[in-house]
């Protein structure tokens, strides 16, 4: 974390679940000079600014703005050293129904971040991706795949400048807005729990681990990498059994644009991917400069596929219960008391 000493960091989408966790870690565990929260929701910014650990910290700045607005973004990046790009239109049904809006935020917004970062001589930018960008089947995934390609290629647009871009890809964050855990917790006292498909699997990552992985990749990146953490998997039906062991399961079918299993590294990307122990790194398809990266790892086989259903690591029931009990959600705290885990 010493790399962050004295740096000014801007987080787009900084009032989201990950943005708030990043802000907390940066303020409590690093010596950053300033953290700028850049988002378009003034109510969320106001609520966040009143949090006890933030209200008294003079290093935090709040900047109302949208990544769609290039001029506003350019102004916000004045004097910024590092950027975490977390802003996105993420809800799959909303993106399907409002496709142009998803394109404006996820693709054109990415282009604005890239161009403004270069113009303002930002040192490093790391963008957040999603498993849905790997072989996308919905518009959200397609726009994020395009965004990933833009950020990787952005390194070629820098010219003589020093700005570097990289991407982090992971699956659904447990307990974040839109994840299945809060839904199951709310429905835990019902007689039945909705299950899309009994075969469905998902990767398991906590908010804290996701935030720390993003910061670690930001510190280690050279430019052009796409980082994928190694994570345990879980079956959705097992998750439902842990949260509501006495409830019956009602199979409701997979929703439009939803996958049966999460895929974070498809076969077509494996030929450019290396396994470096705790993560996979997809290297850029074309090197625009002599790389200064020195990864000690193993080249992935050409037919390798990193997916939640064929994963080697599965989370145990006890670990599942412990993680849910520790979530910063009112429903999780109530559930933990009911289970004798609080």
Rosetta blueprint (number, residue, H / E / L):
1 X L
2 X H
3 X H
4 X H
5 X L
6 X L
7 X L
8 X E
9 X E
10 X E
11 X E
12 X E
13 X L
14 X L
15 X L
16 X L
17 X H
18 X H
19 X H
20 X H
21 X H
22 X H
23 X H
24 X H
25 X H
26 X H
27 X H
28 X H
29 X H
30 X L
31 X L
32 X L
33 X L
34 X E
35 X E
36 X E
37 X E
38 X E
39 X E
40 X L
41 X L
42 X H
43 X H
44 X H
45 X H
46 X H
47 X H
48 X H
49 X H
50 X L
51 X L
52 X H
53 X H
54 X H
55 X H
56 X L
57 X L
58 X L
59 X L
60 X E
61 X E
62 X E
63 X E
64 X E
65 X L
66 X L
67 X L
68 X L
69 X L
70 X H
71 X H
72 X H
73 X H
74 X H
75 X H
76 X H
77 X L
78 X L
79 X L
80 X L
81 X L
82 X E
83 X E
84 X E
85 X E
86 X L
87 X L
88 X L
89 X L
90 X L
91 X L
92 X H
93 X H
94 X H
95 X H
96 X H
97 X H
98 X L
99 X H
100 X H
101 X H
102 X H
103 X H
104 X H
105 X H
106 X H
107 X H
108 X H
109 X H
110 X H
111 X H
112 X H
113 X H
114 X H
115 X H
116 X H
117 X H
118 X H
119 X H
120 X L
121 X L
122 X L
123 X L
124 X E
125 X E
126 X E
127 X E
128 X E
129 X L
130 X L
131 X H
132 X H
133 X H
134 X L
135 X L
136 X L
137 X L
138 X L
139 X H
140 X H
141 X H
142 X H
143 X H
144 X H
145 X H
146 X H
147 X H
148 X H
149 X H
150 X H
151 X H
152 X H
153 X H
154 X H
155 X H
156 X H
157 X H
158 X L
159 X L
160 X L
161 X L
162 X L
163 X L
164 X E
165 X E
166 X E
167 X E
168 X E
169 X E
170 X L
171 X L
172 X L
173 X E
174 X L
175 X L
176 X L
177 X L
178 X L
179 X L
180 X H
181 X H
182 X H
183 X H
184 X H
185 X H
186 X H
187 X L
188 X L
189 X L
190 X L
191 X L
192 X E
193 X E
194 X E
195 X E
196 X L
197 X L
198 X L
199 X L
200 X L
201 X E
202 X E
203 X E
204 X E
205 X E
206 X L
207 X H
208 X H
209 X H
210 X H
211 X H
212 X H
213 X H
214 X H
215 X H
216 X H
217 X H
218 X H
219 X H
220 X H
221 X L
222 X L
223 X L
224 X L
225 X L
226 X E
227 X E
228 X E
229 X E
230 X L
231 X L
232 X E
233 X E
234 X E
235 X E
236 X H
237 X H
238 X H
239 X H
240 X H
241 X H
242 X H
243 X H
244 X L
245 X L
246 X L
247 X L
248 X E
249 X E
250 X E
251 X E
252 X L
253 X L
254 X L
255 X L
256 X L
257 X L
258 X L
259 X L
260 X L
261 X L
262 X L
263 X E
264 X E
265 X E
266 X L
267 X H
268 X H
269 X H
270 X H
271 X L
272 X L
273 X E
274 X E
275 X E
276 X L
277 X L
278 X L
279 X E
280 X E
281 X E
282 X E
283 X L
284 X L
285 X L
286 X L
287 X L
288 X L
289 X L
290 X L
291 X L
292 X L
293 X L
294 X L
295 X L
296 X L
297 X L
298 X E
299 X E
300 X L
301 X L
302 X L
303 X L
304 X L
305 X L
306 X E
307 X E
308 X L
309 X L
310 X L
311 X L
312 X L
313 X L
314 X E
315 X L
316 X L
317 X H
318 X H
319 X H
320 X H
321 X H
322 X H
323 X H
324 X H
325 X H
326 X L
327 X L
328 X L
329 X L
330 X H
331 X H
332 X H
333 X H
334 X H
335 X H
336 X H
337 X H
338 X H
339 X L
340 X L
341 X L
342 X L
